[in-house]
C-alpha cells in the first residue's frame, strides 16, 4: 500500500526520535512528539534581527500543569527546504535534536555528538 507524503514524514520523525532513545530514553519518556503541517502565525517572525529564516522548523514546550512536555516538528517548512529524501531525513533529525536540546537545556552536540559534523 502506498504511503502518503505526510505518513513518510511522520516516519522520519519517529526514526529520529528512536535514534536518540538509547541515550535519552529516560528524559524523553514523558515527552509527546507531534507533527504539524505549518507553524501557527504566532510563531512566524518578520523583520530585522530575526535572521535569514524566520520560519521555524519545530518547537519545544516544557511541561506545565497537566500538560506534558512536547516537541512539534513542522512538515511543510522542512520539505520546502530539502532537495531530496536523504536531505529531508537529515534535516528532520537535526530539527528533532535541536528541539530535544532546547527542552533539556543542553547543546545539540550533547544530544547527538555528530550534530555539528553535518552542518
N, C-alpha and C positions, 0 to 999 in steps of 0.2 A: 504494500500500500504506500502510495506517495505521501510524504510528509510535507506540510506547508512550510513556508519560509519562517514563520513565527515559531513553529514547533522545532525546527532545526536550530533556531537562535536559542530557544529555551534549553536545548541540549547542550549548546556551547556554554551557557551559564552554569548548568549543573556540572559539566565536566570541569570547569574552572574551580568551582567550589569543592568538588571531590578531590582535586589535586592538592587543595590546602588542608583537607581534613586530617591526614596523618599527623601533621604538626599542630594544627589549630583546632582540632575537633572539639575539644572541651570548651574552648572560648566561643566556637560557632554553634554549639548545640542548641542554644536558645535564640539564635538569630534566624529571622524569617527572610528568605530571598524571594524577590519578585522581579518580573519583567513588565515594563510598561512601554507602549509604543513611543511616546514622546514625553519630555518633562512638562510639568504644569507651567503655565505662564509666569507664576510667581518665582520660578527658578531661572528664568531667562534673564540674562544680563545684556546691557547695551550701553555703549558709551566709552569714554576714555578710561584707561586704567583697568579695564576688565580683561585685557589680553586679546589675542587674536581669535580665540574660540569661546565665545560666550555661551554656547550651548553645552550643558553638562552631559556626560555620558552615564552618570549614575548619582545616587545619593545614599548616605548612611544616616540613619536616625537611631539615637540611643534609646534604650528602654525608658519608658516613663509611665508611671501608674500601672494600669493593667495592660498597657501596650508593650509588646516585646520589642527588642532591638530589631531593626530591619535594614536591609540593603535592597535598593531598587536599581536595576540596570535598564537604561533606555535604548530600545532596539533601533529605532529609525536613525538617530544621530550616528550610531556606530556603523550601521550598514551604509550610510551615506559617505562615510569617510574611508571605508575599506575598499580595496580594489579587487579582492578575491576572497574565497572562503578561508584560506590559510591566514591572511591578514586579519580577517574578521575574528577568527578564533584567538589570535594573539592579542588583538585589541580588547576583546571581551575579557580574556584572562587578566590583562593589565588593569582593566577597569575594576574587576572584582577585587584584585589585590589592593588597589588604591582605596576602595571603599572599606574593605576589611581593616586596612591600616588606619584609616580615619576613625573607624568605630573603636578600635583597640587602643588608639593613641600612640601608635608606633609608626616607624617609617615603612614604606612599601618594601624596601630592601630587607627589612626584618621579617616581614610576612613571607616574602619569596626572594631568597638571595640572588636569583637570576633575573630579577626585575630590571635592574639597571643595565644589564648586558643587552637587553632587547631594545633599548632606547637609542 
